[in-house]
Structure formats: C-alpha cells, structure tokens
Amino acid sequence: MQLPRKAAKLEWNLNTTINLMTLIGILTGGIYIWTNTTVISKT
C-alpha cells in the first residue's frame, strides 16, 4: 500500500516542479520582452 502513495507523491512533486519552472519561464520571458520593448520605444 505504500508504493502507490510514494509514486503519487513523486508524480505530484514532479508536476509541481514543472508547473513552477513553466511559470518562472513565462514570467522571466515576459519581463525580458517587456523591458526590451519599453527600452526600444523610449529611444
């Protein structure tokens, strides 16, 4: 009974890590694009 629980917990951790990495990637990419466009429009 312990093996499925461990597997589910591992899968949940993996999904959470992927979601966090995706969110961080979107945020950093968005900030990078936003800063670049603002700098370009200012000059």
A tleap script that builds the chain and sets N, CA, C and O, in Angstrom:
source leaprc.protein.ff14SB
mol = sequence {
  NMET GLN LEU PRO ARG LYS ALA ALA LYS LEU
  GLU TRP ASN LEU ASN THR THR ILE ASN LEU
  MET THR LEU ILE GLY ILE LEU THR GLY GLY
  ILE TYR ILE TRP THR ASN THR THR VAL ILE
  SER LYS CTHR
}
set mol.1.N position { 0.820 -1.220 0.000 }
set mol.1.CA position { 0.000 0.000 0.000 }
set mol.1.C position { 0.858 1.277 0.000 }
set mol.1.O position { 0.375 2.354 -0.346 }
set mol.2.N position { 2.111 1.146 0.384 }
set mol.2.CA position { 2.960 2.334 0.465 }
set mol.2.C position { 3.528 2.738 -0.903 }
set mol.2.O position { 3.770 3.920 -1.150 }
set mol.3.N position { 3.740 1.750 -1.793 }
set mol.3.CA position { 4.340 2.055 -3.093 }
set mol.3.C position { 3.492 3.013 -3.942 }
set mol.3.O position { 4.043 3.992 -4.445 }
set mol.4.N position { 2.186 2.787 -4.128 }
set mol.4.CA position { 1.386 3.725 -4.932 }
set mol.4.C position { 1.369 5.126 -4.334 }
set mol.4.O position { 1.372 6.117 -5.066 }
set mol.5.N position { 1.352 5.211 -3.006 }
set mol.5.CA position { 1.321 6.511 -2.340 }
set mol.5.C position { 2.620 7.276 -2.628 }
set mol.5.O position { 2.601 8.473 -2.917 }
set mol.6.N position { 3.738 6.563 -2.542 }
set mol.6.CA position { 5.039 7.184 -2.835 }
set mol.6.C position { 5.108 7.626 -4.286 }
set mol.6.O position { 5.592 8.717 -4.589 }
set mol.7.N position { 4.626 6.782 -5.178 }
set mol.7.CA position { 4.643 7.102 -6.607 }
set mol.7.C position { 3.773 8.332 -6.882 }
set mol.7.O position { 4.159 9.211 -7.651 }
set mol.8.N position { 2.603 8.387 -6.253 }
set mol.8.CA position { 1.705 9.522 -6.448 }
set mol.8.C position { 2.350 10.800 -5.916 }
set mol.8.O position { 2.243 11.861 -6.530 }
set mol.9.N position { 3.021 10.688 -4.767 }
set mol.9.CA position { 3.670 11.863 -4.182 }
set mol.9.C position { 4.809 12.331 -5.088 }
set mol.9.O position { 4.994 13.532 -5.281 }
set mol.10.N position { 5.560 11.400 -5.634 }
set mol.10.CA position { 6.668 11.726 -6.536 }
set mol.10.C position { 6.134 12.404 -7.794 }
set mol.10.O position { 6.702 13.388 -8.269 }
set mol.11.N position { 5.034 11.866 -8.330 }
set mol.11.CA position { 4.416 12.439 -9.519 }
set mol.11.C position { 3.916 13.849 -9.237 }
set mol.11.O position { 4.062 14.743 -10.071 }
set mol.12.N position { 3.324 14.049 -8.053 }
set mol.12.CA position { 2.819 15.370 -7.660 }
set mol.12.C position { 3.979 16.353 -7.561 }
set mol.12.O position { 3.875 17.488 -8.027 }
set mol.13.N position { 5.087 15.920 -6.953 }
set mol.13.CA position { 6.265 16.780 -6.835 }
set mol.13.C position { 6.798 17.145 -8.216 }
set mol.13.O position { 7.175 18.292 -8.452 }
set mol.14.N position { 6.830 16.182 -9.121 }
set mol.14.CA position { 7.311 16.408 -10.480 }
set mol.14.C position { 6.407 17.412 -11.197 }
set mol.14.O position { 6.893 18.341 -11.842 }
set mol.15.N position { 5.105 17.223 -11.081 }
set mol.15.CA position { 4.150 18.138 -11.719 }
set mol.15.C position { 4.286 19.546 -11.152 }
set mol.15.O position { 4.239 20.526 -11.895 }
set mol.16.N position { 4.455 19.646 -9.826 }
set mol.16.CA position { 4.603 20.953 -9.187 }
set mol.16.C position { 5.872 21.635 -9.674 }
set mol.16.O position { 5.870 22.834 -9.954 }
set mol.17.N position { 6.962 20.866 -9.777 }
set mol.17.CA position { 8.243 21.421 -10.238 }
set mol.17.C position { 8.112 21.919 -11.681 }
set mol.17.O position { 8.589 23.004 -12.014 }
set mol.18.N position { 7.468 21.126 -12.525 }
set mol.18.CA position { 7.275 21.508 -13.931 }
set mol.18.C position { 6.421 22.777 -14.017 }
set mol.18.O position { 6.731 23.691 -14.781 }
set mol.19.N position { 5.340 22.822 -13.226 }
set mol.19.CA position { 4.471 23.998 -13.228 }
set mol.19.C position { 5.217 25.239 -12.769 }
set mol.19.O position { 5.069 26.308 -13.361 }
set mol.20.N position { 6.022 25.105 -11.715 }
set mol.20.CA position { 6.787 26.241 -11.199 }
set mol.20.C position { 7.811 26.711 -12.230 }
set mol.20.O position { 7.967 27.912 -12.449 }
set mol.21.N position { 8.503 25.774 -12.859 }
set mol.21.CA position { 9.503 26.126 -13.868 }
set mol.21.C position { 8.857 26.810 -15.062 }
set mol.21.O position { 9.408 27.761 -15.617 }
set mol.22.N position { 7.676 26.317 -15.458 }
set mol.22.CA position { 6.946 26.928 -16.571 }
set mol.22.C position { 6.528 28.352 -16.204 }
set mol.22.O position { 6.670 29.275 -17.007 }
set mol.23.N position { 6.007 28.522 -14.976 }
set mol.23.CA position { 5.566 29.831 -14.511 }
set mol.23.C position { 6.743 30.798 -14.458 }
set mol.23.O position { 6.633 31.939 -14.906 }
set mol.24.N position { 7.868 30.345 -13.912 }
set mol.24.CA position { 9.075 31.183 -13.826 }
set mol.24.C position { 9.553 31.548 -15.234 }
set mol.24.O position { 9.940 32.687 -15.493 }
set mol.25.N position { 9.519 30.568 -16.135 }
set mol.25.CA position { 9.947 30.821 -17.515 }
set mol.25.C position { 9.071 31.855 -18.197 }
set mol.25.O position { 9.582 32.730 -18.896 }
set mol.26.N position { 7.765 31.772 -18.007 }
set mol.26.CA position { 6.827 32.721 -18.602 }
set mol.26.C position { 7.057 34.119 -18.011 }
set mol.26.O position { 7.074 35.118 -18.730 }
set mol.27.N position { 7.232 34.162 -16.692 }
set mol.27.CA position { 7.437 35.449 -16.018 }
set mol.27.C position { 8.731 36.105 -16.476 }
set mol.27.O position { 8.739 37.284 -16.830 }
set mol.28.N position { 9.822 35.352 -16.470 }
set mol.28.CA position { 11.120 35.913 -16.877 }
set mol.28.C position { 11.079 36.315 -18.355 }
set mol.28.O position { 11.599 37.365 -18.732 }
set mol.29.N position { 10.463 35.480 -19.183 }
set mol.29.CA position { 10.346 35.799 -20.602 }
set mol.29.C position { 9.503 37.051 -20.820 }
set mol.29.O position { 9.861 37.910 -21.627 }
set mol.30.N position { 8.403 37.156 -20.115 }
set mol.30.CA position { 7.529 38.318 -20.225 }
set mol.30.C position { 8.218 39.592 -19.769 }
set mol.30.O position { 8.102 40.630 -20.421 }
set mol.31.N position { 8.936 39.521 -18.653 }
set mol.31.CA position { 9.670 40.681 -18.135 }
set mol.31.C position { 10.769 41.080 -19.119 }
set mol.31.O position { 10.985 42.264 -19.373 }
set mol.32.N position { 11.457 40.082 -19.666 }
set mol.32.CA position { 12.538 40.332 -20.632 }
set mol.32.C position { 11.994 41.035 -21.882 }
set mol.32.O position { 12.573 42.010 -22.361 }
set mol.33.N position { 10.878 40.525 -22.397 }
set mol.33.CA position { 10.248 41.126 -23.570 }
set mol.33.C position { 9.743 42.532 -23.232 }
set mol.33.O position { 9.915 43.465 -24.016 }
set mol.34.N position { 9.116 42.677 -22.053 }
set mol.34.CA position { 8.553 43.970 -21.639 }
set mol.34.C position { 9.655 45.020 -21.506 }
set mol.34.O position { 9.500 46.144 -21.984 }
set mol.35.N position { 10.760 44.662 -20.864 }
set mol.35.CA position { 11.871 45.609 -20.695 }
set mol.35.C position { 12.468 45.964 -22.052 }
set mol.35.O position { 12.794 47.125 -22.297 }
set mol.36.N position { 12.614 44.987 -22.927 }
set mol.36.CA position { 13.182 45.250 -24.250 }
set mol.36.C position { 12.278 46.179 -25.067 }
set mol.36.O position { 12.764 47.103 -25.719 }
set mol.37.N position { 10.973 45.936 -25.033 }
set mol.37.CA position { 10.047 46.767 -25.816 }
set mol.37.C position { 9.996 48.183 -25.246 }
set mol.37.O position { 9.921 49.149 -26.005 }
set mol.38.N position { 10.037 48.320 -23.917 }
set mol.38.CA position { 9.992 49.661 -23.317 }
set mol.38.C position { 11.263 50.431 -23.654 }
set mol.38.O position { 11.202 51.627 -23.939 }
set mol.39.N position { 12.406 49.764 -23.624 }
set mol.39.CA position { 13.687 50.408 -23.951 }
set mol.39.C position { 13.686 50.833 -25.423 }
set mol.39.O position { 14.134 51.930 -25.759 }
set mol.40.N position { 13.183 49.964 -26.292 }
set mol.40.CA position { 13.154 50.253 -27.728 }
set mol.40.C position { 12.196 51.427 -28.007 }
set mol.40.O position { 12.509 52.302 -28.815 }
set mol.41.N position { 11.050 51.443 -27.348 }
set mol.41.CA position { 10.075 52.509 -27.600 }
set mol.41.C position { 10.562 53.854 -27.043 }
set mol.41.O position { 10.212 54.907 -27.576 }
set mol.42.N position { 11.359 53.822 -25.984 }
set mol.42.CA position { 11.875 55.068 -25.394 }
set mol.42.C position { 12.902 55.722 -26.301 }
set mol.42.O position { 12.927 56.948 -26.416 }
set mol.43.N position { 13.740 54.939 -26.940 }
set mol.43.CA position { 14.807 55.506 -27.780 }
set mol.43.C position { 14.272 55.919 -29.143 }
set mol.43.O position { 15.028 56.415 -29.978 }
savepdb mol mol.pdb
quit
